[in-house]
C-alpha cells in the first residue's frame, strides 16, 4: 500500500478528484483481511556501497555536503554515462533514472554507488587478514558484506550444506536499531512492521536454500516486538519444518520499557528433516520446577516422571512428498512416477518409471494401487528422490508405507542424516517390518542425566549483561556494542543441534559482535570437533557514531569512518582476541571461561579464521576472465575452507589441499594424476563452455571427487540477480 499511496499523491497534483476516488477504493481494500500473514513487500530494497569505485553505467546517489545528514531528496538515483578527469579531479556525467533528460556533472567523490535488489552484481571476496592456530583444521570465515548479497553468493558454495543457522536479527524496537534503504526505521513509521518483514522474508528464503534438507535447524532470537509476526513468517517460508519457540531469561533485573520490565526474550527453532534437539547432560538449573530440581539434585527423580524415563523414539522418518521450493512436477519431471502398493499386505511391491509429459495417470497393475505424488487439492507434485534411488533405499529398509488417505497412501523414507544416525548407533535396529522397512528405536544414553531441555530457560550463564556485554569488554576493551548475546547461551543453543556433528557448518548472517563463531570454538574445544562458522556482518556504525562522524565532515567509505564500523571495530578484533588470547593492544586476556568448560581466556583456541570483504566486480572484467583471484575464495569455501587456495591458474591447472582447478583441458593427464595423488581432495573445478569436454573430464575423476563446472567467463556461475528470491 505504501507504493500505492505514493502514486495517489502524485495523481493528486494533476487531478484531485481522481486521487480522492482512488484513495477511497484503496482504503476499502486495506480494510480486508486475508488468511495468513499479509504485508507490504517494499521492493526494491536499495543498498549504498560506499568505497566501491564509480564506473560507467553505475547507479549512484549524489551525497549531501560534508557535515550534512542525508535528506529524502538525496535518495534520487542517477546513472553514470561517463567519467573523466579535469582540473585535477575525477568527474562523472550523470542523468536521473526517473528523468533521463535531467543530468549534470558531479565530482566522483560526491557520489556513492547504489545496488537495487533487482540489479545483477558480480561478487568477489578479498582477504583482509587471518589467524592461524588450528593446524590443518578448516577455517572459520568472517565476511564484511550486505548480508542479502552475501547469502546470494553463498548459494554457490553451500547450497543444501549448512547444518545450523543462528541469527539475532534487529528486533525492530523503533530505537534506531536497523536501516531500510539506508534510513533508520523509526518508531513512528507506519510501515515499520512490513519493512521488517520484507527484509526478513528475502533473507529467510535464501537461508532455506542453504540449509541441509535432511537434517538442519534455523534458530532465530527475537523479543515481544515482532515474535508474533516472525512465527507466522517462519511458517510461511518453511512449511515443512517443525517449529518450536523457547522463552529464555537474558536479564534477570529486566530492562525498563513502557509497562513491565522485560527480562526475557524468545528463540524460534525451525527444525528441518530429521533434526531434533539432542538429549544432553543438563544441570538442575534447566528444569522448569523447583520440585523437579530438588528431586534431581537428590538423585530421587520419580520413576513416573516423563523426563526421568523417556520413551524410546524412532529415527526421523519423513514424507517422500516434496514440499516447499521446486516441489512441482514441472520442476523435476523425472520424479513424477508411480509407487505400487499391495493394499492387502500393506507393502510397496514396485516402483514404476516416470510418467511421460502430457500424461497424468499411472499404468494399471492387477491388485495393486498406484500412488502418485499428488497434493490434497489434486495438484501434481513430485517425490523427494528419483525412482532408481528409491529402489536402492527400499533395499536398505529406508522406505515404509504410512497411513491410507483419500488420495492413496503416505510414503515415508529415512533421509541421509537420519539413516546415518541409525548406522552410527544412536538407534538400535530390531529387524524389519512386514513391508521391509527398518524397525529401529533410540538407544538409552549411558548418562542418566541426559535429557531434552524444557521450553523455559532460566540460567545464570545466559545473563546477557554479565556474559555478553561485560565479557565482550574483556576481549575488546572500551569498544561499545549494544546488546551482545551471552556467549554461553549461544553455545548451549547450538549444542542441542551440533553436539553429534563435529564437522558441522554453522551460518550467522546477522553476526554482530561474532558470538556465534566464538561459541562454536568453545564447542570444538570441548570434544575436539572441527565445526566451522560462516559469519556475515556489515560495517555500519551506530546512530550516535554516525552523527559524530558527520559532524567531523566524514563520509561512509572513508578510512576514519570505516575503522569504527561493526565488522572492523568489533567483530574482527573480538574473534581474533578469542583465538589468540590477546586483546587488540597485545596484552593477554585476564580471567577465565566459566560453567561447562573452565580455562583461562589467555589460552585462546586452536582454530583458524580468515576475514573477507565482499566486493562488487566489473561485469566487463569478469567476462574477460580477469577476476579469478576474486572468485578463488568461493571455490575454496565450497571445498571446505581448508588448506591452501588456488589463486592463479595461468599455467593451466593447479591442485591444492582440498580441490583442484583446470582451465586448459589439454593438460588433463597431469591434472588427473595430481588429483589421484592428493589425499583428502574433494572437489575438481573444470573451466569449459563445452558440454562434451566437461563430461569427458568427469569420467576421468575419482568417484569421491565432486566435479564442478565453471564457465570461461565466470558470469554464468557468479552473477547475482538479487530480486530472484524476492516475492
C-alpha positions as CSV (number, residue, x, y, z in Angstrom):
1,X,0.0,0.0,0.0
2,X,2.9,2.4,0.6
3,X,3.7,2.4,-3.1
4,X,0.0,3.0,-4.0
5,X,-0.2,5.9,-1.6
6,X,2.9,7.5,-3.2
7,X,1.3,7.2,-6.6
8,X,-2.0,8.6,-5.4
9,X,-0.2,11.7,-4.1
10,X,1.4,12.2,-7.5
11,X,-2.0,11.9,-9.2
12,X,-3.5,14.4,-6.8
13,X,-1.2,17.1,-8.2
14,X,-2.9,16.8,-11.6
15,X,-6.4,15.6,-10.7
16,X,-7.6,15.9,-7.1
17,X,-10.9,14.2,-7.7
18,X,-9.4,11.2,-9.3
19,X,-6.9,10.9,-6.4
20,X,-9.8,11.1,-4.0
21,X,-11.7,8.3,-5.8
22,X,-8.6,6.1,-5.9
23,X,-7.9,6.7,-2.2
24,X,-11.5,5.6,-1.3
25,X,-11.1,2.3,-3.3
26,X,-7.7,1.6,-1.7
27,X,-9.0,2.3,1.8
28,X,-11.7,-0.3,1.2
29,X,-9.1,-2.9,0.0
30,X,-7.0,-2.1,3.0
31,X,-9.8,-3.0,5.4
32,X,-10.0,-6.5,4.0
33,X,-8.1,-9.3,5.8
34,X,-7.0,-12.5,4.1
35,X,-5.9,-15.6,6.0
36,X,-2.3,-15.7,7.0
37,X,0.5,-13.1,7.2
38,X,0.0,-10.2,4.8
39,X,2.4,-7.3,4.5
40,X,3.9,-4.9,2.0
41,X,7.0,-6.3,0.4
42,X,8.6,-2.9,-0.3
43,X,10.6,-3.9,-3.3
44,X,13.1,-3.0,-4.4
45,X,15.4,-2.6,-1.5
46,X,18.4,-0.4,-2.3
47,X,21.8,-0.6,-0.6
48,X,24.6,2.0,-0.8
49,X,28.1,0.7,-1.5
50,X,30.5,3.2,0.0
51,X,34.1,2.7,-1.2
52,X,33.0,0.9,-4.3
53,X,34.7,2.6,-7.4
54,X,32.3,4.6,-9.6
55,X,32.1,3.1,-13.1
56,X,30.2,3.9,-16.3
57,X,26.5,2.7,-16.2
58,X,26.5,2.5,-12.3
59,X,23.5,3.7,-10.4
60,X,24.6,6.3,-7.9
61,X,23.3,8.9,-5.4
62,X,24.6,12.4,-5.0
63,X,25.9,12.8,-1.5
64,X,24.9,15.8,0.6
65,X,27.5,18.3,1.6
66,X,30.0,17.2,4.1
67,X,28.6,17.5,7.6
68,X,25.0,17.3,6.4
69,X,22.6,14.5,7.2
70,X,21.1,12.9,4.1
71,X,17.5,14.1,3.3
72,X,14.7,12.5,1.4
73,X,15.6,14.3,-1.8
74,X,19.1,12.8,-1.6
75,X,17.6,9.4,-2.3
76,X,17.2,10.0,-6.0
77,X,19.0,7.7,-8.3
78,X,21.2,8.7,-11.2
79,X,23.0,6.7,-13.9
80,X,26.7,7.4,-14.8
81,X,27.1,8.0,-18.5
82,X,30.8,9.0,-18.5
83,X,33.7,9.5,-16.2
84,X,36.7,11.8,-16.9
85,X,39.5,13.8,-15.3
86,X,39.5,17.6,-15.4
87,X,41.2,20.3,-13.2
88,X,42.9,17.6,-11.1
89,X,39.7,15.9,-10.1
90,X,37.7,12.9,-11.4
91,X,34.2,13.8,-12.7
92,X,31.1,11.9,-13.8
93,X,28.3,12.8,-16.0
94,X,25.0,11.6,-14.6
95,X,21.4,11.5,-15.6
96,X,18.4,11.0,-13.4
97,X,16.9,7.4,-13.5
98,X,13.4,8.8,-13.3
99,X,14.0,11.6,-15.8
100,X,16.8,10.9,-18.4
101,X,16.5,14.5,-19.6
102,X,17.8,15.7,-16.3
103,X,21.5,15.5,-15.7
104,X,24.8,17.3,-14.9
105,X,28.4,16.8,-14.0
106,X,29.4,15.8,-10.4
107,X,32.8,15.2,-8.7
108,X,33.1,11.4,-8.3
109,X,34.0,11.9,-4.6
110,X,30.4,13.3,-4.1
111,X,28.8,10.1,-5.5
112,X,28.0,6.7,-3.9
113,X,27.2,3.6,-5.9
114,X,23.8,2.0,-5.1
115,X,22.7,-1.6,-5.7
116,X,19.0,-2.2,-6.0
117,X,17.7,-5.7,-5.4
118,X,16.8,-6.2,-9.0
119,X,20.3,-5.4,-10.2
120,X,22.7,-8.1,-11.2
121,X,26.1,-7.9,-9.4
122,X,29.3,-9.9,-9.7
123,X,30.7,-10.7,-6.2
124,X,34.3,-11.3,-5.2
125,X,36.0,-11.9,-1.9
126,X,39.1,-10.1,-0.8
127,X,41.0,-11.4,2.2
128,X,41.6,-8.8,4.9
129,X,43.6,-10.9,7.3
130,X,43.7,-14.3,9.0
131,X,44.6,-16.0,12.3
132,X,46.2,-19.5,12.0
133,X,46.5,-21.6,15.2
134,X,44.5,-24.7,14.2
135,X,46.9,-26.6,12.1
136,X,45.0,-28.4,9.3
137,X,41.6,-27.7,10.7
138,X,39.1,-25.9,8.4
139,X,38.9,-22.1,8.6
140,X,36.1,-20.1,10.2
141,X,35.0,-17.3,7.8
142,X,34.0,-13.7,8.6
143,X,32.6,-11.8,5.6
144,X,32.1,-8.0,5.7
145,X,29.1,-7.6,3.4
146,X,25.5,-6.6,3.0
147,X,24.0,-9.9,4.2
148,X,21.5,-10.4,1.4
149,X,24.3,-10.2,-1.2
150,X,26.4,-12.5,0.9
151,X,23.7,-15.1,1.1
152,X,23.2,-15.0,-2.7
153,X,27.0,-15.6,-3.1
154,X,26.9,-18.5,-0.6
155,X,24.4,-20.3,-2.7
156,X,27.3,-21.3,-4.9
157,X,29.4,-22.5,-2.0
158,X,26.9,-24.0,0.5
159,X,23.5,-24.7,-1.1
160,X,22.0,-27.5,1.0
161,X,25.1,-27.9,3.1
162,X,24.5,-25.8,6.2
163,X,23.7,-27.7,9.4
164,X,22.6,-24.8,11.5
165,X,21.8,-21.2,11.1
166,X,21.8,-19.0,14.2
167,X,20.7,-15.4,13.8
168,X,20.0,-12.5,16.1
169,X,18.3,-10.0,13.7
170,X,17.3,-6.5,14.6
171,X,14.3,-6.5,16.9
172,X,12.6,-3.5,15.3
173,X,12.2,-1.7,18.5
174,X,11.9,1.7,16.9
175,X,15.1,2.8,18.7
176,X,17.2,3.2,15.5
177,X,18.3,-0.4,15.7
178,X,18.2,-1.1,11.9
179,X,18.1,0.6,8.5
180,X,15.9,0.1,5.5
181,X,17.0,1.7,2.2
182,X,19.9,3.3,4.2
183,X,17.4,5.1,6.5
184,X,16.8,4.2,10.2
185,X,13.3,2.8,10.7
186,X,11.8,5.0,13.4
187,X,9.1,4.0,15.9
188,X,6.5,6.3,14.1
189,X,7.0,4.7,10.7
190,X,3.5,3.4,9.6
191,X,5.2,0.7,7.6
192,X,7.8,-0.3,10.2
193,X,6.5,-3.9,10.6
194,X,6.0,-4.6,6.9
195,X,9.5,-3.2,6.2
196,X,11.0,-5.5,8.8
197,X,9.0,-8.5,7.4
198,X,10.0,-7.7,3.8
199,X,13.7,-7.5,4.9
200,X,13.5,-10.8,6.8
201,X,11.5,-12.7,4.2
202,X,14.0,-12.1,1.5
203,X,16.9,-13.3,3.6
204,X,15.0,-16.3,5.1
205,X,14.1,-17.5,1.6
206,X,17.8,-17.7,0.8
207,X,18.6,-19.2,4.1
208,X,16.1,-22.0,3.3
209,X,18.1,-22.9,0.2
210,X,21.3,-23.1,2.2
211,X,20.0,-25.5,4.9
212,X,20.6,-29.2,4.6
213,X,17.1,-30.6,3.8
214,X,17.9,-33.9,5.5
215,X,18.8,-32.5,8.9
216,X,19.3,-28.9,9.9
217,X,17.9,-26.1,12.0
218,X,17.2,-22.4,11.7
219,X,17.5,-20.6,15.1
220,X,16.2,-17.0,15.4
221,X,16.2,-14.9,18.6
222,X,13.6,-12.2,19.0
223,X,11.7,-10.2,21.6
224,X,8.0,-9.3,22.0
225,X,8.0,-6.6,19.4
226,X,8.0,-9.0,16.4
227,X,7.7,-12.5,17.7
228,X,4.1,-13.0,16.6
229,X,4.9,-11.9,13.0
230,X,8.1,-13.8,12.9
231,X,6.3,-17.0,13.9
232,X,3.9,-16.6,11.1
233,X,6.7,-15.7,8.6
234,X,8.6,-18.8,9.6
235,X,5.6,-21.0,9.0
236,X,5.1,-19.5,5.5
237,X,8.8,-19.7,4.5
238,X,9.4,-23.1,6.0
239,X,6.1,-25.0,5.9
240,X,7.9,-28.4,6.0
241,X,9.7,-27.5,9.2
242,X,8.8,-28.4,12.8
243,X,8.8,-25.0,14.6
244,X,9.0,-24.6,18.3
245,X,9.5,-21.5,20.5
246,X,11.5,-21.3,23.7
247,X,11.5,-18.4,26.2
248,X,14.8,-17.5,27.9
249,X,15.7,-15.1,30.6
250,X,18.6,-12.9,29.4
251,X,18.5,-10.2,32.1
252,X,17.1,-11.2,35.5
253,X,16.9,-7.5,36.6
254,X,14.8,-6.6,33.5
255,X,15.2,-3.6,31.2
256,X,12.9,-0.6,31.5
257,X,10.2,-0.2,28.9
258,X,6.7,1.1,28.9
259,X,4.8,-1.3,31.1
260,X,6.5,-4.3,32.7
261,X,10.3,-4.7,32.8
262,X,11.5,-7.0,30.1
263,X,13.6,-9.8,31.5
264,X,13.3,-12.5,28.8
265,X,13.1,-13.0,25.0
266,X,12.3,-15.8,22.7
267,X,14.1,-18.3,20.5
268,X,12.4,-19.9,17.5
269,X,13.7,-23.3,16.3
270,X,12.7,-24.3,12.8
271,X,13.8,-28.0,12.6
272,X,14.1,-29.5,9.1
273,X,14.2,-33.2,8.0
274,X,15.3,-35.4,10.9
275,X,16.7,-32.5,13.0
276,X,15.6,-32.5,16.7
277,X,17.2,-31.3,19.9
278,X,19.6,-33.8,21.3
279,X,19.4,-35.2,24.8
280,X,22.3,-33.7,26.8
281,X,23.5,-33.8,30.4
282,X,21.8,-30.8,31.9
283,X,22.3,-29.1,35.2
284,X,19.3,-28.8,37.6
285,X,19.0,-25.1,36.5
286,X,17.4,-26.3,33.3
287,X,14.5,-27.9,35.0
288,X,11.3,-26.0,34.9
289,X,10.0,-26.5,38.5
290,X,11.8,-26.3,41.9
291,X,10.3,-29.6,42.9
292,X,12.0,-31.3,40.0
293,X,15.2,-29.6,40.8
294,X,15.1,-30.9,44.3
295,X,14.3,-34.4,43.2
296,X,17.0,-34.4,40.6
297,X,19.7,-32.9,42.9
298,X,18.9,-35.6,45.5
299,X,19.0,-38.3,42.8
300,X,15.4,-39.3,43.5
301,X,13.5,-38.3,40.4
302,X,10.2,-40.0,40.2
303,X,10.0,-43.1,38.1
304,X,6.7,-41.8,36.7
305,X,8.3,-38.6,35.7
306,X,8.3,-38.4,31.9
307,X,11.7,-36.8,31.8
308,X,13.3,-39.4,34.1
309,X,12.4,-42.3,31.9
310,X,11.8,-41.0,28.4
311,X,10.1,-43.3,26.0
312,X,12.2,-44.7,23.1
313,X,11.8,-42.8,19.9
314,X,12.1,-43.7,16.2
315,X,14.6,-42.1,13.7
316,X,13.4,-39.2,11.6
317,X,11.1,-40.8,9.1
318,X,9.8,-38.1,6.7
319,X,7.4,-37.8,3.8
320,X,8.5,-38.8,0.3
321,X,6.4,-35.9,-1.0
322,X,8.5,-32.9,-1.8
323,X,7.4,-29.7,0.0
324,X,8.4,-26.1,-0.4
325,X,10.5,-24.8,-3.3
326,X,10.9,-26.9,-6.5
327,X,8.1,-29.2,-5.4
328,X,6.0,-29.3,-8.6
329,X,6.0,-32.0,-11.3
330,X,7.2,-29.4,-13.8
331,X,10.3,-28.6,-11.6
332,X,11.6,-32.2,-11.8
333,X,9.5,-34.3,-14.3
334,X,11.6,-37.4,-13.7
335,X,10.4,-37.5,-10.1
336,X,6.7,-37.9,-11.1
337,X,6.3,-41.7,-11.1
338,X,4.0,-44.3,-9.5
339,X,4.7,-46.3,-6.4
340,X,2.7,-49.5,-6.5
341,X,1.2,-50.7,-3.2
342,X,-0.3,-54.1,-2.3
343,X,-3.3,-53.0,-0.2
344,X,-3.9,-56.4,1.2
345,X,-0.4,-56.9,2.7
346,X,0.2,-53.1,3.1
347,X,3.6,-53.0,1.4
348,X,5.3,-51.4,-1.6
349,X,5.9,-54.0,-4.2
350,X,7.1,-52.0,-7.2
351,X,8.4,-48.6,-8.3
352,X,7.3,-47.5,-11.7
353,X,9.0,-45.4,-14.3
354,X,8.5,-41.6,-14.7
355,X,5.2,-40.8,-16.4
356,X,5.7,-39.1,-19.8
357,X,4.9,-35.4,-20.2
358,X,1.2,-34.9,-21.0
359,X,0.0,-38.0,-19.3
360,X,-1.4,-37.9,-15.7
361,X,-2.4,-41.5,-14.9
362,X,-0.2,-44.4,-13.9
363,X,-0.4,-47.7,-15.9
364,X,-2.8,-50.0,-14.1
365,X,-1.5,-53.2,-12.4
366,X,-3.7,-56.0,-11.2
367,X,-4.5,-56.0,-7.4
368,X,-2.1,-53.0,-6.9
369,X,-2.8,-49.4,-6.0
370,X,-0.7,-46.8,-7.8
371,X,0.4,-43.9,-5.5
372,X,1.4,-40.7,-7.3
373,X,2.8,-37.5,-5.7
374,X,-0.5,-35.6,-5.7
375,X,-1.4,-32.8,-3.4
376,X,-4.6,-32.8,-1.4
377,X,-6.0,-30.3,-4.0
378,X,-5.2,-32.7,-6.8
379,X,-2.1,-30.7,-8.0
380,X,0.8,-32.7,-9.3
381,X,3.8,-32.6,-7.1
382,X,7.0,-34.7,-7.1
383,X,8.8,-37.2,-4.9
384,X,12.0,-36.3,-2.9
385,X,14.2,-38.8,-4.8
386,X,14.2,-40.5,-8.2
387,X,12.9,-43.9,-9.0
388,X,16.3,-45.7,-9.0
389,X,17.3,-44.0,-5.8
390,X,14.0,-45.1,-4.2
391,X,14.6,-48.7,-5.2
392,X,18.1,-48.6,-3.6
393,X,16.6,-47.1,-0.4
394,X,14.0,-49.8,-0.3
395,X,16.7,-52.4,-0.3
396,X,18.3,-50.6,2.7
397,X,15.0,-50.6,4.6
398,X,14.7,-46.8,4.3
399,X,11.2,-46.7,2.8
400,X,7.9,-47.6,4.5
401,X,4.2,-47.2,3.9
402,X,2.2,-44.8,6.0
403,X,-1.4,-44.2,6.6
404,X,-4.1,-44.6,3.9
405,X,-5.6,-41.4,2.7
406,X,-8.3,-40.3,0.2
407,X,-5.7,-39.9,-2.5
408,X,-3.8,-43.2,-1.8
409,X,-1.1,-43.8,0.8
410,X,1.5,-41.7,2.5
411,X,5.0,-42.9,1.7
412,X,7.8,-42.2,4.2
413,X,11.6,-42.5,3.9
414,X,14.7,-42.1,6.1
415,X,16.8,-39.1,4.8
416,X,20.6,-39.5,4.7
417,X,21.1,-37.7,8.1
418,X,18.6,-39.9,9.9
419,X,19.9,-43.0,8.3
420,X,23.5,-42.2,9.4
421,X,22.2,-41.7,12.9
422,X,20.9,-45.3,12.8
423,X,24.1,-46.6,11.4
424,X,26.1,-44.6,13.9
425,X,24.5,-46.4,16.9
426,X,22.1,-43.7,18.0
427,X,19.3,-46.1,17.3
428,X,19.2,-49.9,17.7
429,X,17.9,-51.9,14.7
430,X,15.5,-54.6,15.9
431,X,14.8,-56.0,12.5
432,X,12.5,-55.4,9.6
433,X,8.8,-54.8,9.4
434,X,6.5,-56.8,7.1
435,X,6.9,-54.2,4.4
436,X,10.7,-54.5,4.6
437,X,11.3,-51.2,6.4
438,X,13.8,-50.9,9.3
439,X,12.5,-51.2,12.9
440,X,14.8,-49.1,15.0
441,X,14.5,-47.4,18.4
442,X,16.6,-44.9,20.2
443,X,19.3,-46.2,22.4
444,X,19.2,-45.2,26.1
445,X,22.0,-42.9,27.0
446,X,24.7,-44.1,29.4
447,X,24.4,-40.8,31.1
448,X,21.3,-40.8,33.3
449,X,21.3,-37.0,33.4
450,X,21.0,-36.7,29.6
451,X,17.6,-35.3,28.6
452,X,15.8,-32.9,26.3
453,X,15.7,-29.4,27.6
454,X,12.3,-27.8,28.5
455,X,11.0,-24.7,26.8
456,X,11.7,-22.3,29.6
457,X,15.3,-21.4,30.2
458,X,16.4,-19.5,33.3
459,X,20.2,-20.0,33.7
460,X,22.7,-17.7,35.3
461,X,25.1,-18.4,32.4
462,X,22.6,-16.9,29.9
463,X,22.7,-13.5,31.5
464,X,23.5,-11.2,28.6
465,X,24.7,-8.4,30.8
466,X,27.3,-10.4,32.6
467,X,28.3,-12.9,29.9
468,X,27.6,-10.8,26.9
469,X,28.3,-7.1,27.4
470,X,30.8,-7.4,30.3
471,X,32.6,-10.4,28.7
472,X,32.9,-8.6,25.3
473,X,34.5,-5.7,27.1
474,X,37.3,-8.0,28.2
475,X,38.1,-9.0,24.6
476,X,37.7,-5.5,23.1
477,X,38.1,-3.1,26.0
478,X,36.4,0.2,25.7
479,X,34.6,-0.6,22.5
480,X,30.8,-0.4,22.7
481,X,28.3,-2.8,21.2
482,X,24.7,-2.8,22.1
483,X,23.1,-6.0,23.4
484,X,25.5,-8.8,22.6
485,X,24.3,-12.3,23.4
486,X,25.7,-14.3,26.3
487,X,28.5,-16.5,24.9
488,X,27.3,-19.4,27.0
489,X,23.7,-19.0,25.8
490,X,24.7,-19.2,22.2
491,X,26.9,-22.2,23.0
492,X,24.1,-24.1,24.7
493,X,21.6,-23.3,22.0
494,X,23.8,-24.6,19.2
495,X,24.9,-27.6,21.2
496,X,21.5,-29.1,21.1
497,X,21.8,-29.5,17.4
498,X,25.5,-29.9,16.6
499,X,26.8,-31.9,19.5
500,X,26.8,-35.0,17.4
501,X,28.0,-33.2,14.2
502,X,31.7,-32.5,14.8
503,X,32.2,-31.2,11.3
504,X,29.0,-29.0,11.2
505,X,28.8,-25.9,9.2
506,X,27.1,-23.1,11.1
507,X,26.0,-19.8,9.5
508,X,25.2,-16.5,11.2
509,X,24.3,-13.7,8.7
510,X,23.5,-11.1,11.5
511,X,26.7,-11.9,13.3
512,X,27.1,-8.6,15.1
513,X,29.9,-9.0,17.7
514,X,30.8,-12.5,16.5
515,X,29.4,-14.5,19.4
516,X,28.4,-17.4,17.2
517,X,31.9,-18.1,15.9
518,X,33.2,-17.7,19.5
519,X,30.7,-20.2,20.8
520,X,31.5,-22.8,18.1
521,X,35.1,-22.6,19.0
522,X,34.2,-23.5,22.6
523,X,32.2,-26.5,21.4
524,X,35.2,-27.6,19.3
525,X,37.5,-27.4,22.3
526,X,35.1,-29.5,24.4
527,X,35.0,-32.5,22.1
528,X,37.9,-32.0,19.6
529,X,35.5,-31.1,16.8
530,X,36.2,-29.3,13.5
531,X,32.9,-27.4,13.2
532,X,33.3,-24.2,11.2
533,X,31.3,-21.0,11.2
534,X,30.5,-18.5,8.5
535,X,29.7,-15.1,10.0
536,X,28.4,-12.2,7.9
537,X,28.1,-8.7,9.2
538,X,28.2,-5.2,7.6
539,X,30.4,-2.4,8.7
540,X,27.7,0.1,9.8
541,X,28.3,2.5,12.6
542,X,25.8,3.2,15.3
543,X,23.4,6.2,15.0
544,X,25.3,8.1,17.7
545,X,28.7,7.4,16.0
546,X,27.2,8.4,12.6
547,X,26.1,11.8,13.9
548,X,29.5,12.4,15.4
549,X,31.4,11.4,12.2
550,X,29.2,13.5,10.0
551,X,29.9,16.5,12.3
552,X,33.6,15.9,11.6
553,X,32.6,16.1,7.9
554,X,33.5,12.4,7.3
555,X,31.5,10.1,5.0
556,X,30.9,6.3,4.8
557,X,33.7,4.5,2.8
558,X,36.4,6.8,4.2
559,X,39.1,5.1,6.4
560,X,38.3,7.0,9.6
561,X,34.6,6.2,9.2
562,X,35.1,2.5,8.2
563,X,37.5,1.8,11.1
564,X,34.6,2.4,13.5
565,X,32.2,0.1,11.7
566,X,30.9,-3.1,13.4
567,X,33.0,-5.5,11.4
568,X,36.3,-3.7,11.7
569,X,35.9,-2.3,15.2
570,X,34.1,-5.1,17.0
571,X,33.7,-8.4,15.1
572,X,37.2,-9.0,13.7
573,X,39.1,-7.9,16.8
574,X,36.8,-9.9,19.1
575,X,37.2,-13.1,17.2
576,X,41.0,-12.6,16.8
577,X,41.3,-11.9,20.5
578,X,39.3,-15.1,21.3
579,X,41.6,-17.2,19.2
580,X,44.9,-15.7,20.2
581,X,44.1,-15.0,23.9
582,X,45.3,-11.4,23.4
583,X,43.4,-8.1,23.3
584,X,43.8,-5.7,20.4
585,X,46.6,-3.9,22.3
586,X,48.6,-7.1,22.5
587,X,48.0,-7.8,26.2
588,X,47.0,-11.2,27.4
589,X,43.3,-11.5,28.3
590,X,42.5,-11.6,32.0
591,X,40.0,-14.0,33.5
592,X,38.6,-17.5,32.7
593,X,35.8,-19.0,30.9
594,X,33.1,-20.4,33.2
595,X,30.5,-23.1,33.5
596,X,30.8,-26.1,31.3
597,X,34.4,-25.7,30.4
598,X,36.6,-23.6,32.6
599,X,40.1,-22.4,31.4
600,X,42.0,-19.1,31.1
601,X,40.9,-16.7,28.4
602,X,44.5,-16.2,27.6
603,X,44.8,-19.8,26.3
604,X,42.9,-18.9,23.2
605,X,41.7,-21.6,20.8
606,X,43.4,-23.9,18.3
607,X,41.4,-22.6,15.4
608,X,41.9,-20.9,12.0
609,X,39.9,-17.8,11.0
610,X,40.1,-15.7,7.8
611,X,38.4,-12.4,7.2
612,X,37.0,-11.3,3.9
613,X,35.2,-8.3,2.3
614,X,32.6,-8.9,-0.3
615,X,33.4,-6.9,-3.4
616,X,31.4,-5.8,-6.4
617,X,33.3,-6.5,-9.6
618,X,33.0,-5.1,-13.1
619,X,30.9,-7.2,-15.4
620,X,33.4,-6.5,-18.2
621,X,36.4,-7.6,-16.2
622,X,34.6,-10.7,-15.1
623,X,33.5,-11.6,-18.6
624,X,37.1,-11.1,-19.8
625,X,38.4,-13.6,-17.2
626,X,40.4,-11.1,-15.3
627,X,39.0,-11.7,-11.8
628,X,39.9,-15.3,-11.0
629,X,41.7,-14.2,-7.8
630,X,38.5,-12.6,-6.5
631,X,36.4,-15.8,-7.1
632,X,39.1,-18.1,-5.7
633,X,37.8,-17.9,-2.1
634,X,34.4,-19.1,-3.3
635,X,36.0,-22.3,-4.7
636,X,37.9,-22.7,-1.5
637,X,34.8,-22.3,0.6
638,X,32.8,-24.8,-1.4
639,X,35.6,-27.3,-0.9
640,X,35.5,-27.0,2.9
641,X,37.6,-23.8,3.6
642,X,40.8,-25.7,4.4
643,X,44.4,-25.7,3.3
644,X,45.9,-23.7,0.5
645,X,43.9,-21.7,-2.0
646,X,44.3,-21.8,-5.8
647,X,44.5,-18.2,-6.8
648,X,46.4,-18.4,-10.1
649,X,45.7,-20.8,-13.0
650,X,47.9,-19.1,-15.6
651,X,49.8,-22.4,-16.0
652,X,46.5,-24.2,-17.0
653,X,45.8,-26.0,-13.7
654,X,46.7,-26.3,-10.1
655,X,45.8,-28.7,-7.2
656,X,45.6,-27.6,-3.6
657,X,44.9,-29.5,-0.4
658,X,41.1,-29.9,-0.9
659,X,40.5,-29.1,-4.5
660,X,41.9,-28.7,-8.0
661,X,41.2,-26.3,-10.8
662,X,41.8,-26.9,-14.5
663,X,41.4,-24.3,-17.3
664,X,43.4,-25.9,-20.0
665,X,41.8,-29.3,-20.7
666,X,44.7,-30.3,-22.9
667,X,46.6,-30.8,-19.7
668,X,44.1,-33.2,-18.2
669,X,46.5,-36.0,-17.8
670,X,48.9,-34.4,-15.3
671,X,45.9,-32.8,-13.6
672,X,44.2,-36.1,-13.0
673,X,47.5,-37.6,-11.8
674,X,47.8,-34.8,-9.3
675,X,44.2,-35.3,-8.2
676,X,44.8,-39.0,-7.6
677,X,47.9,-38.3,-5.6
678,X,46.3,-35.8,-3.2
679,X,44.7,-37.4,-0.1
680,X,41.6,-35.6,1.2
681,X,40.8,-33.8,-2.1
682,X,37.0,-33.4,-2.5
683,X,36.4,-31.1,-5.5
684,X,37.5,-30.5,-9.0
685,X,36.6,-27.3,-10.8
686,X,36.6,-27.6,-14.6
687,X,36.6,-24.5,-16.7
688,X,35.0,-25.1,-20.0
689,X,32.0,-23.9,-22.1
690,X,31.7,-27.2,-23.9
691,X,29.5,-30.0,-22.5
692,X,31.4,-32.7,-24.3
693,X,34.7,-31.7,-22.7
694,X,33.3,-31.3,-19.3
695,X,31.7,-34.8,-19.4
696,X,35.0,-36.3,-20.6
697,X,36.8,-34.8,-17.6
698,X,34.1,-36.0,-15.2
699,X,34.7,-39.6,-16.4
700,X,38.3,-39.4,-15.5
701,X,37.8,-38.1,-11.9
702,X,37.8,-40.5,-8.9
703,X,34.4,-41.3,-7.6
704,X,34.8,-39.4,-4.4
705,X,35.7,-36.1,-6.1
706,X,32.8,-33.8,-6.9
707,X,33.1,-32.2,-10.3
708,X,32.0,-28.5,-10.5
709,X,31.7,-26.7,-13.9
710,X,33.0,-23.2,-14.3
711,X,32.2,-21.3,-17.5
712,X,35.1,-19.5,-19.1
713,X,33.7,-16.0,-18.4
714,X,32.5,-17.0,-14.9
715,X,29.5,-14.8,-15.4
716,X,27.1,-17.7,-15.5
717,X,28.5,-19.1,-12.2
718,X,28.8,-15.9,-10.2
719,X,26.2,-13.4,-11.3
720,X,23.9,-12.5,-8.5
721,X,20.4,-11.3,-9.6
722,X,19.2,-10.2,-6.3
723,X,15.4,-9.9,-6.9
724,X,15.4,-13.7,-7.8
725,X,14.2,-14.7,-4.4
726,X,12.0,-11.7,-3.7
727,X,8.2,-12.2,-3.9
